[in-house]
Amino acid sequence: MIYTDYLQRHIDRLTEAQKLYSEILREEMRAEKGEKV
């Protein structure tokens, strides 16, 4: 089903975005503590 494929691609993209966001948040937390990134 085409719709399912579309949804799956969308979910994959969201998962990627979530991972990137987590990385960025971690970097910001480190930066706030004054650690070198």
Z-matrix of the N, CA and C atoms (Angstrom, degrees):
N
C 1 1.473
C 2 1.535 1 109.79
N 3 1.298 2 115.91 1 130.02
C 4 1.466 3 120.78 2 -175.94
C 5 1.521 4 111.16 3 -63.06
N 6 1.341 5 116.63 4 -41.44
C 7 1.453 6 120.76 5 -177.32
C 8 1.535 7 111.67 6 -59.10
N 9 1.330 8 115.58 7 -40.42
C 10 1.464 9 120.03 8 -179.96
C 11 1.521 10 110.77 9 -64.56
N 12 1.335 11 116.46 10 -41.85
C 13 1.468 12 120.53 11 178.10
C 14 1.524 13 109.83 12 -59.63
N 15 1.326 14 115.44 13 -43.64
C 16 1.464 15 120.44 14 -179.88
C 17 1.528 16 109.93 15 -60.62
N 18 1.323 17 115.66 16 -46.75
C 19 1.467 18 119.74 17 179.83
C 20 1.521 19 111.22 18 -60.78
N 21 1.338 20 116.00 19 -44.03
C 22 1.459 21 119.68 20 -178.51
C 23 1.519 22 110.95 21 -61.08
N 24 1.338 23 116.56 22 -42.43
C 25 1.469 24 119.66 23 178.50
C 26 1.522 25 109.98 24 -62.45
N 27 1.323 26 115.72 25 -40.93
C 28 1.452 27 120.34 26 -179.24
C 29 1.531 28 110.52 27 -63.73
N 30 1.330 29 115.77 28 -42.40
C 31 1.464 30 120.89 29 179.62
C 32 1.528 31 109.90 30 -63.87
N 33 1.344 32 116.20 31 -42.51
C 34 1.468 33 119.67 32 178.60
C 35 1.518 34 110.23 33 -58.89
N 36 1.327 35 115.94 34 -43.45
C 37 1.460 36 120.01 35 -178.79
C 38 1.523 37 110.18 36 -65.25
N 39 1.322 38 116.45 37 -40.47
C 40 1.464 39 120.02 38 179.21
C 41 1.525 40 110.39 39 -63.83
N 42 1.324 41 116.16 40 -39.78
C 43 1.457 42 120.46 41 179.43
C 44 1.521 43 110.12 42 -62.71
N 45 1.339 44 115.97 43 -43.32
C 46 1.459 45 120.22 44 178.07
C 47 1.525 46 110.11 45 -59.97
N 48 1.334 47 115.95 46 -46.93
C 49 1.464 48 121.34 47 -179.38
C 50 1.527 49 109.90 48 -59.56
N 51 1.336 50 115.85 49 -41.06
C 52 1.458 51 120.70 50 -179.67
C 53 1.521 52 110.69 51 -61.69
N 54 1.343 53 115.79 52 -41.96
C 55 1.467 54 120.32 53 179.77
C 56 1.521 55 110.28 54 -63.07
N 57 1.336 56 115.47 55 -46.29
C 58 1.467 57 120.16 56 179.99
C 59 1.520 58 110.18 57 -60.13
N 60 1.333 59 116.18 58 -43.60
C 61 1.454 60 121.39 59 -178.85
C 62 1.525 61 110.76 60 -61.34
N 63 1.337 62 115.93 61 -42.24
C 64 1.462 63 119.93 62 179.07
C 65 1.522 64 110.27 63 -61.55
N 66 1.346 65 115.65 64 -42.73
C 67 1.464 66 120.16 65 178.99
C 68 1.522 67 110.10 66 -58.66
N 69 1.339 68 115.68 67 -48.24
C 70 1.464 69 120.68 68 -177.90
C 71 1.525 70 110.23 69 -60.90
N 72 1.326 71 116.69 70 -43.90
C 73 1.461 72 120.17 71 179.57
C 74 1.524 73 110.48 72 -60.05
N 75 1.336 74 116.26 73 -42.94
C 76 1.452 75 119.95 74 -179.61
C 77 1.524 76 110.80 75 -61.67
N 78 1.330 77 115.59 76 -42.43
C 79 1.467 78 119.91 77 179.63
C 80 1.536 79 109.93 78 -62.14
N 81 1.337 80 115.63 79 -41.64
C 82 1.466 81 118.94 80 -178.82
C 83 1.518 82 111.02 81 -65.13
N 84 1.332 83 116.54 82 -40.21
C 85 1.460 84 119.87 83 178.94
C 86 1.526 85 109.22 84 -60.73
N 87 1.344 86 115.71 85 -44.42
C 88 1.456 87 120.86 86 179.87
C 89 1.522 88 110.28 87 -61.72
N 90 1.335 89 115.81 88 -43.87
C 91 1.459 90 120.99 89 -178.41
C 92 1.531 91 109.94 90 -62.39
N 93 1.333 92 116.49 91 -39.81
C 94 1.466 93 119.72 92 -179.75
C 95 1.522 94 111.07 93 -63.83
N 96 1.320 95 116.08 94 -33.41
C 97 1.461 96 119.37 95 179.54
C 98 1.513 97 111.13 96 -77.69
N 99 1.335 98 116.24 97 -6.96
C 100 1.454 99 119.91 98 177.33
C 101 1.516 100 113.27 99 87.86
N 102 1.333 101 116.29 100 11.42
C 103 1.463 102 119.31 101 178.83
C 104 1.520 103 110.18 102 -80.58
N 105 1.314 104 115.27 103 154.50
C 106 1.464 105 119.57 104 176.84
C 107 1.524 106 109.36 105 -75.10
N 108 1.324 107 115.59 106 137.20
C 109 1.471 108 119.27 107 -179.05
C 110 1.521 109 109.09 108 -90.88
